[in-house]
Amino acid sequence: MKRLTGARAPRLLGWISWAGIDAAGRLLLLSGSTIVLSRVSSPRDFGVAALVLTIVAVASVFVGAPFEEALTQLPRLRSRHISAALAASWLVGAALFAGALVAAAPLARLYDAAEIRILLPAAMVSIFFSGHSDIVAALARRRRRFNELAYATLAGHVIGVGLSLLIAGFGYGLWALIAQRVLTVIARAFILQWRIGFLIFPRWLPAQLSELSRYASISFLARLTDSVTYLVFNNLVQALFGVLELGQVNMAMRLIEPIRSAITATGHNLAFSFFARASREPARLRQMCDHVITHSAFAVTPVFVGLAAVAPVLLPIVAGPGWHGAVVVTIWLSLAGAISAPSGLIFTALSAKGRPELNLLSFLVSFAATVVVLVGAAALGPVSVGLSRVAGDGVRAALAIGISAGGWEWPRRARMAALLPAWRPPWD
């Protein structure tokens, strides 16, 4: 692979530095907020918040996912495409918000949590801002303004976490858990819009929407499957073990998911930018993929394995007493992250080569494996929660190695060789 020379190397180092600052900053902020919120909120509060926020997360896929990847991938992007995407996003958002108003009361009865009547519509307000943020993020990715993405994400968390802790200080722990996500999403949207400096106005333009339709539909289905996995996962945990155990699982996810999502999103955005530009030169793309994936695996795998090792000590420090059930789940979620984060870059490369449907297939298979193991191993107790996530991510990684790359010459042996060295012991 060609070495990065001239101005490209400093720019790449700058992007990686900002990504590291963003990831580390978010980890510190969310860990700090967890320390506070775990002491003013009960496991039941965390369980109720998980149910509400997972529904909102799935809804947010409908307003952003169909457009972000499609706008990033489109060969010739016009302002009309962006305006059309925003109009469609807000229209879908309005329908989802109306649905939340109708569904809130039945869901409150279903989960035996009266708070959901108010919490769900309040949290659903954020989808208007998450869709807008995803569309502006696509523009930032096309312009390779990754620093602005990292800045807006970190600043949004500073504002969201800060205000949620203020709410918690007044004794509203459950509202603080909900507000942290909602306020972070809103703040990120405004900050990213300001930093990019490209004002977007919605316009209903069916012709432009149709140009986005193929890639948008596949990208949307992939993101939706990933989000629905979390929704079904949380509901199954609640049904099998109760809302208190779901609260324990939510605590474990608060420790692992911020790191996992930051690494996954940053790796995908940076790698996709380079992979897409090399997609017309198969040999060069393969060299680039082998290089990037190998080095990413060496950097990322030890992070998650290390988290698994220190989880029994770290979680009691962060969460305090009463969260013993979250320790085992944290260990398994960490190992799942070690498997999924590096292997996901294989699907990033395949998407850049014009095969996004393979990423969708991987999420569908992962979803099925997660559900089967969670239900099938339920007799083992809450440990089945962690096992199911390892199974889902393990199947997806196996598919990344074993799936056919179509007409692109990228042998399975080469993909495996890019991932496995990171798992060798240091004394080998």
C-alpha positions as CSV (number, residue, x, y, z in Angstrom):
1,M,0.0,0.0,0.0
2,K,1.2,3.5,-0.8
3,R,2.5,5.4,2.2
4,L,0.7,8.5,3.3
5,T,2.8,11.4,2.2
6,G,2.7,15.2,2.2
7,A,-0.2,16.8,3.9
8,R,-2.2,13.6,4.1
9,A,-0.3,12.0,6.9
10,P,-0.6,15.0,9.3
11,R,-4.3,15.2,8.4
12,L,-4.9,11.5,9.2
13,L,-3.0,11.8,12.5
14,G,-5.1,14.9,13.3
15,W,-8.3,12.9,12.6
16,I,-7.1,10.0,14.7
17,S,-6.1,12.3,17.5
18,W,-9.5,14.0,17.6
19,A,-11.2,10.7,17.5
20,G,-9.1,9.6,20.5
21,I,-9.9,12.8,22.4
22,D,-13.6,12.2,21.6
23,A,-13.6,8.6,22.7
24,A,-11.6,9.3,25.9
25,G,-13.7,12.3,26.7
26,R,-16.9,10.5,26.3
27,L,-15.6,7.6,28.4
28,L,-14.7,10.0,31.3
29,L,-18.0,11.9,31.0
30,L,-20.2,8.8,30.9
31,S,-18.2,7.0,33.6
32,G,-18.5,10.1,35.8
33,S,-22.2,10.4,35.2
34,T,-22.6,6.7,35.9
35,I,-20.9,7.1,39.3
36,V,-23.4,9.8,40.2
37,L,-26.5,8.4,38.6
38,S,-26.0,4.9,40.1
39,R,-26.1,6.4,43.5
40,V,-29.3,8.4,43.1
41,S,-31.1,5.9,40.9
42,S,-32.3,2.3,41.5
43,P,-31.7,-0.7,39.2
44,R,-35.4,-0.4,38.3
45,D,-34.8,3.1,37.1
46,F,-32.0,1.9,34.9
47,G,-34.2,-0.9,33.6
48,V,-37.1,1.5,32.8
49,A,-34.7,3.9,31.1
50,A,-33.3,1.1,29.0
51,L,-36.7,0.2,27.8
52,V,-37.6,3.7,26.8
53,L,-34.2,4.6,25.3
54,T,-34.0,1.5,23.2
55,I,-37.4,2.3,21.6
56,V,-36.2,5.8,20.9
57,A,-32.9,4.4,19.4
58,V,-34.9,2.2,17.0
59,A,-37.1,5.2,16.0
60,S,-34.0,7.3,15.4
61,V,-32.8,4.8,12.8
62,F,-35.9,5.6,10.6
63,V,-35.0,9.3,10.5
64,G,-31.2,9.1,10.0
65,A,-30.0,5.8,8.8
66,P,-31.7,5.8,5.4
67,F,-29.8,9.0,4.5
68,E,-26.4,9.2,6.2
69,E,-24.6,6.4,4.3
70,A,-26.5,7.1,1.1
71,L,-25.5,10.8,1.1
72,T,-21.9,9.8,1.9
73,Q,-21.8,7.2,-0.9
74,L,-23.6,9.2,-3.6
75,P,-21.2,10.0,-6.5
76,R,-22.4,13.5,-7.0
77,L,-24.0,15.2,-4.1
78,R,-26.2,18.3,-4.6
79,S,-27.8,20.5,-2.0
80,R,-31.2,19.3,-3.3
81,H,-30.3,15.8,-2.1
82,I,-29.6,17.1,1.4
83,S,-32.8,19.2,1.5
84,A,-34.9,16.2,0.3
85,A,-33.4,13.9,2.9
86,L,-34.1,16.4,5.7
87,A,-37.8,16.8,4.6
88,A,-38.3,13.0,4.5
89,S,-36.5,12.7,7.9
90,W,-38.8,15.2,9.6
91,L,-41.9,13.7,8.0
92,V,-41.0,10.3,9.3
93,G,-40.1,11.8,12.7
94,A,-43.5,13.4,13.0
95,A,-45.2,10.1,12.3
96,L,-43.1,8.3,14.9
97,F,-43.7,11.0,17.5
98,A,-47.4,10.7,17.0
99,G,-47.0,6.9,17.3
100,A,-45.2,7.4,20.6
101,L,-48.0,9.5,22.0
102,V,-50.5,6.7,21.2
103,A,-48.3,3.8,22.3
104,A,-47.0,5.3,25.6
105,A,-50.0,4.2,27.7
106,P,-50.2,0.6,26.4
107,L,-46.5,0.2,26.9
108,A,-46.7,1.5,30.4
109,R,-49.2,-1.1,31.2
110,L,-47.2,-3.8,29.4
111,Y,-44.0,-3.1,31.4
112,D,-45.9,-2.2,34.6
113,A,-44.1,1.2,34.6
114,A,-46.5,4.1,34.7
115,E,-43.6,6.6,34.1
116,I,-43.3,5.4,30.5
117,R,-46.6,7.4,29.7
118,I,-44.6,10.6,30.0
119,L,-41.0,9.4,29.5
120,L,-41.5,7.9,26.0
121,P,-43.0,11.0,24.3
122,A,-40.5,13.3,26.0
123,A,-37.5,11.1,24.9
124,M,-39.0,10.8,21.4
125,V,-38.5,14.5,20.8
126,S,-34.9,13.8,20.2
127,I,-35.5,12.0,16.9
128,F,-36.0,15.3,15.0
129,F,-32.5,16.3,16.0
130,S,-30.9,12.9,15.5
131,G,-32.1,12.8,11.9
132,H,-30.8,16.3,11.2
133,S,-27.5,15.4,12.9
134,D,-27.0,12.3,10.8
135,I,-27.7,14.2,7.6
136,V,-25.2,16.9,8.5
137,A,-22.7,14.2,9.5
138,A,-22.9,12.7,6.0
139,L,-21.8,16.1,4.6
140,A,-19.0,16.3,7.1
141,R,-17.8,12.8,6.2
142,R,-17.8,13.7,2.5
143,R,-15.7,16.8,3.2
144,R,-13.5,14.7,5.5
145,R,-14.2,17.1,8.4
146,F,-13.9,14.3,10.9
147,N,-12.5,16.7,13.5
148,E,-15.8,18.6,13.5
149,L,-17.7,15.3,14.0
150,A,-15.5,14.5,17.0
151,Y,-15.8,18.0,18.4
152,A,-19.6,18.1,18.1
153,T,-20.0,14.7,19.6
154,L,-17.8,15.4,22.5
155,A,-19.2,18.9,23.1
156,G,-22.7,17.4,22.9
157,H,-21.8,15.0,25.6
158,V,-20.4,17.7,27.8
159,I,-23.7,19.6,27.6
160,G,-25.9,16.5,27.9
161,V,-24.1,15.0,30.8
162,G,-23.7,18.3,32.6
163,L,-27.4,19.1,32.4
164,S,-28.5,15.6,33.3
165,L,-26.3,15.7,36.4
166,L,-28.0,18.9,37.4
167,I,-31.4,17.2,37.0
168,A,-30.1,14.3,39.1
169,G,-29.0,16.8,41.8
170,F,-32.6,17.9,42.2
171,G,-33.5,14.2,43.0
172,Y,-34.9,13.2,39.6
173,G,-32.7,10.2,38.8
174,L,-34.9,8.5,36.3
175,W,-35.5,11.7,34.4
176,A,-31.7,12.3,34.4
177,L,-31.1,9.0,32.7
178,I,-33.5,9.9,30.0
179,A,-32.4,13.5,29.7
180,Q,-28.7,12.6,29.2
181,R,-29.4,11.0,25.8
182,V,-32.0,13.5,24.7
183,L,-30.0,16.6,25.6
184,T,-26.8,15.1,24.1
185,V,-28.5,14.4,20.8
186,I,-30.0,17.9,20.7
187,A,-26.7,19.6,21.6
188,R,-24.7,17.6,19.0
189,A,-27.1,18.5,16.2
190,F,-26.8,22.3,16.9
191,I,-23.1,22.2,17.4
192,L,-22.4,20.1,14.3
193,Q,-24.6,22.4,12.2
194,W,-22.7,25.4,13.5
195,R,-19.3,23.9,12.9
196,I,-20.1,22.7,9.4
197,G,-21.6,26.1,8.5
198,F,-23.9,24.7,5.8
199,L,-27.5,25.6,6.5
200,I,-30.1,23.0,5.5
201,F,-33.7,23.7,4.6
202,P,-36.2,20.9,4.1
203,R,-37.7,20.5,0.6
204,W,-39.9,17.7,-0.7
205,L,-38.1,16.5,-3.8
206,P,-39.1,12.9,-4.8
207,A,-36.7,12.7,-7.7
208,Q,-33.7,13.3,-5.4
209,L,-35.1,10.8,-2.8
210,S,-35.3,8.2,-5.5
211,E,-31.6,8.6,-6.4
212,L,-30.8,7.7,-2.8
213,S,-33.2,4.9,-2.5
214,R,-31.1,1.8,-3.3
215,Y,-28.2,2.4,-1.0
216,A,-30.4,4.2,1.5
217,S,-32.8,1.2,1.8
218,I,-30.0,-1.4,2.4
219,S,-28.1,0.9,4.9
220,F,-31.4,1.6,6.7
221,L,-32.2,-2.1,7.0
222,A,-28.7,-2.9,8.3
223,R,-28.9,-0.2,11.0
224,L,-32.5,-1.1,11.8
225,T,-31.6,-4.7,12.3
226,D,-28.7,-3.7,14.6
227,S,-31.1,-1.5,16.6
228,V,-33.9,-4.0,16.7
229,T,-31.4,-6.5,18.1
230,Y,-31.0,-4.2,21.1
231,L,-34.8,-3.7,21.4
232,V,-35.5,-7.4,21.3
233,F,-32.5,-8.1,23.6
234,N,-33.7,-5.7,26.3
235,N,-37.3,-6.9,26.1
236,L,-36.2,-10.6,26.3
237,V,-34.0,-9.8,29.3
238,Q,-36.9,-8.1,31.0
239,A,-39.3,-10.9,30.2
240,L,-36.9,-13.7,31.2
241,F,-35.3,-12.1,34.3
242,G,-37.3,-9.0,35.2
243,V,-36.8,-5.2,35.1
244,L,-34.3,-5.3,38.0
245,E,-31.9,-7.6,36.1
246,L,-32.4,-5.4,33.0
247,G,-31.2,-2.6,35.1
248,Q,-28.0,-4.6,35.9
249,V,-27.5,-5.2,32.2
250,N,-28.0,-1.6,31.4
251,M,-25.3,-0.6,33.9
252,A,-22.9,-3.0,32.2
253,M,-23.8,-1.6,28.8
254,R,-23.2,2.0,30.1
255,L,-19.6,1.0,30.7
256,I,-18.9,-0.9,27.5
257,E,-21.2,0.6,24.8
258,P,-19.7,4.2,24.8
259,I,-16.3,2.7,24.1
260,R,-17.6,0.2,21.6
261,S,-19.8,2.8,19.7
262,A,-17.0,5.4,19.6
263,I,-14.4,2.9,18.3
264,T,-16.9,1.4,15.8
265,A,-18.2,4.7,14.4
266,T,-14.8,6.3,14.2
267,G,-13.2,3.3,12.6
268,H,-16.0,3.0,10.1
269,N,-16.1,6.7,9.1
270,L,-12.3,7.0,8.7
271,A,-11.9,3.6,6.9
272,F,-14.9,4.1,4.6
273,S,-13.5,7.4,3.4
274,F,-10.3,5.8,2.2
275,F,-11.8,2.5,1.1
276,A,-14.4,4.3,-1.1
277,R,-11.7,6.2,-2.9
278,A,-9.7,3.1,-3.6
279,S,-12.8,1.0,-4.5
280,R,-12.0,1.2,-8.3
281,E,-8.6,-0.3,-7.8
282,P,-9.2,-3.8,-6.3
283,A,-5.6,-4.7,-5.7
284,R,-4.9,-1.4,-4.0
285,L,-8.1,-1.7,-1.9
286,R,-7.2,-5.1,-0.8
287,Q,-3.7,-4.0,0.4
288,M,-5.3,-1.1,2.2
289,C,-7.9,-3.3,3.9
290,D,-5.3,-5.8,5.1
291,H,-3.2,-3.0,6.5
292,V,-6.0,-1.1,8.2
293,I,-7.8,-4.1,9.6
294,T,-4.6,-5.7,11.0
295,H,-3.5,-2.5,12.7
296,S,-7.0,-1.7,14.0
297,A,-7.2,-5.2,15.5
298,F,-3.9,-4.8,17.3
299,A,-5.1,-1.4,18.7
300,V,-8.7,-2.3,19.6
301,T,-8.6,-6.0,20.8
302,P,-6.4,-5.4,23.8
303,V,-8.7,-2.5,24.9
304,F,-11.7,-4.7,25.2
305,V,-9.8,-7.7,26.6
306,G,-8.3,-5.4,29.2
307,L,-11.8,-4.1,30.1
308,A,-12.9,-7.7,30.6
309,A,-10.0,-8.3,32.9
310,V,-10.5,-5.3,35.1
311,A,-14.3,-5.4,35.2
312,P,-14.6,-7.0,38.6
313,V,-12.6,-4.2,40.1
314,L,-13.7,-1.3,37.9
315,L,-17.5,-1.8,38.0
316,P,-17.8,-1.6,41.9
317,I,-15.7,1.6,41.8
318,V,-17.9,3.2,39.2
319,A,-21.3,1.9,40.2
320,G,-21.0,1.4,43.9
321,P,-22.7,-1.3,45.9
322,G,-25.7,-3.2,44.7
323,W,-24.5,-3.9,41.1
324,H,-22.9,-7.3,41.5
325,G,-25.0,-8.8,38.7
326,A,-23.5,-6.4,36.2
327,V,-20.0,-7.6,36.6
328,V,-20.4,-10.9,34.7
329,V,-22.4,-9.2,32.0
330,T,-19.6,-6.5,31.6
331,I,-17.0,-9.2,31.1
332,W,-18.9,-10.9,28.3
333,L,-19.9,-7.6,26.7
334,S,-16.2,-6.7,26.6
335,L,-15.2,-9.9,24.9
336,A,-18.0,-9.4,22.4
337,G,-16.6,-5.9,21.6
338,A,-13.1,-7.4,21.1
339,I,-14.6,-9.7,18.5
340,S,-16.9,-7.3,16.7
341,A,-15.1,-4.0,16.4
342,P,-12.1,-5.1,14.2
343,S,-14.2,-7.6,12.1
344,G,-16.8,-4.9,11.4
345,L,-14.2,-3.2,9.2
346,I,-14.4,-6.0,6.7
347,F,-18.1,-5.1,6.1
348,T,-17.0,-1.5,5.8
349,A,-14.7,-2.5,3.0
350,L,-17.4,-4.6,1.3
351,S,-19.8,-1.7,1.5
352,A,-17.3,0.7,0.0
353,K,-16.9,-1.9,-2.8
354,G,-20.7,-1.6,-3.5
355,R,-21.9,-4.6,-1.5
356,P,-23.8,-3.1,1.5
357,E,-26.3,-6.0,1.5
358,L,-23.6,-8.2,3.0
359,N,-23.5,-6.0,6.1
360,L,-27.3,-6.3,6.3
361,L,-27.0,-10.1,6.1
362,S,-24.4,-10.1,8.9
363,F,-26.7,-8.2,11.2
364,L,-29.6,-10.5,10.4
365,V,-27.6,-13.6,11.2
366,S,-26.2,-11.9,14.4
367,F,-29.7,-11.0,15.5
368,A,-30.9,-14.6,15.1
369,A,-27.9,-16.0,17.0
370,T,-28.3,-13.5,19.9
371,V,-32.0,-14.4,20.3
372,V,-31.5,-18.2,20.1
373,V,-28.7,-18.2,22.6
374,L,-30.4,-15.8,25.0
375,V,-33.6,-17.9,25.1
376,G,-31.9,-21.3,24.8
377,A,-29.4,-20.6,27.6
378,A,-31.9,-18.8,29.9
379,A,-31.8,-21.7,32.4
380,L,-28.2,-20.7,33.1
381,G,-29.4,-17.4,34.6
382,P,-28.3,-13.9,33.7
383,V,-25.0,-15.2,32.4
384,S,-26.9,-16.1,29.2
385,V,-27.2,-12.4,28.6
386,G,-23.5,-12.0,28.0
387,L,-23.2,-15.3,26.2
388,S,-25.9,-14.3,23.7
389,R,-23.9,-11.1,22.8
390,V,-20.7,-13.0,22.3
391,A,-22.6,-15.5,20.1
392,G,-24.1,-12.8,18.0
393,D,-20.9,-10.9,17.5
394,G,-18.9,-14.1,17.0
395,V,-21.3,-15.3,14.2
396,R,-21.0,-11.9,12.5
397,A,-17.2,-12.1,12.7
398,A,-17.2,-15.6,11.3
399,L,-19.4,-14.4,8.4
400,A,-17.0,-11.5,7.8
401,I,-14.2,-14.0,7.2
402,G,-16.2,-16.7,5.4
403,I,-18.6,-14.8,3.2
404,S,-17.8,-14.5,-0.5
405,A,-16.6,-11.1,-1.6
406,G,-18.3,-11.5,-5.0
407,G,-16.1,-10.7,-8.0
408,W,-13.5,-9.0,-5.7
409,E,-10.3,-11.1,-5.1
410,W,-10.1,-10.9,-1.3
411,P,-9.4,-14.5,0.0
412,R,-10.9,-15.7,3.2
413,R,-7.4,-16.7,4.4
414,A,-6.3,-13.1,4.0
415,R,-9.2,-11.7,6.0
416,M,-8.5,-14.2,8.8
417,A,-4.8,-13.4,8.7
418,A,-5.7,-9.7,9.3
419,L,-7.7,-10.4,12.4
420,L,-6.0,-13.3,14.2
421,P,-2.6,-11.9,15.1
422,A,-4.1,-9.6,17.6
423,W,-5.3,-12.6,19.7
424,R,-1.8,-14.2,19.9
425,P,-0.3,-14.0,23.4
426,P,2.6,-11.5,23.7
427,W,5.0,-14.3,24.6
428,D,4.2,-16.3,21.4
